Amino acid sequence: MKYFPEKSRFRSGFTLLEILTVVAILAVISALLIPMAKRIKNQARATVCGQQLRQLGVAVNAYMGDHGMKFPDWQPGRESKEDDVPVMETMLTDYVRDEFVFQCPADHEGHFERTGSSYFWNSLVNGQRIGKMNLLGLSNNEAGIPLISDKENFHKHVGHEVNILYADGHVYKELQFIVNQ
């Protein structure tokens, strides 16, 4: 004798409760993942910004090698791309491969578009020799003398304010640093 089960009274689809449970779980997961993804994206921008500062440091060193190992006499920045003043972004064009090295990916203020750079040159080192640097009492301490920094606090969403390139070539993430142009 063969056994045939009776037809089930229930359909084989999902119930409304099961569908609502899945939707609720997906909503909770997305509520957790979206802020995390934004933070990761902001951290990636800050990292790229730091790497671009390192590239600018290499370009400054190459420039100095061609000019007697003296820091250049550049203005800290300019108000507009039309200003004809010696600034970092115009004087380093022969030493960088791409003009977008001067743009921090987190620059949502439009500094790069307006002025040609998202970065600020420390004009207090102008004309000094690399071996005889002196800045506010920091003599021959390349690790403590800032050269280039972000123009604004582009990275406030990732726990620090600005990236700063120091004369010894390292980039440090500062919590608070006031940049005046």
Secondary structure, 3 states (H helix, E strand, C coil): CCCCCCCCCCCCCCCHHHHHHHHHHHHHHHHHHHHHHHHHHHHHHHHHHHHHHHHHHHHHHHHHHHCCCECCCCECCCCCCCCCCCEHHHHCCCCCCCHHHHCCCCCCCCHHHHHCCCEEECHHHCCCEHHHCEECCEECCHHHCEEEEECCCCCHHHCCCEEEEECCCCEEEECCCCCCC
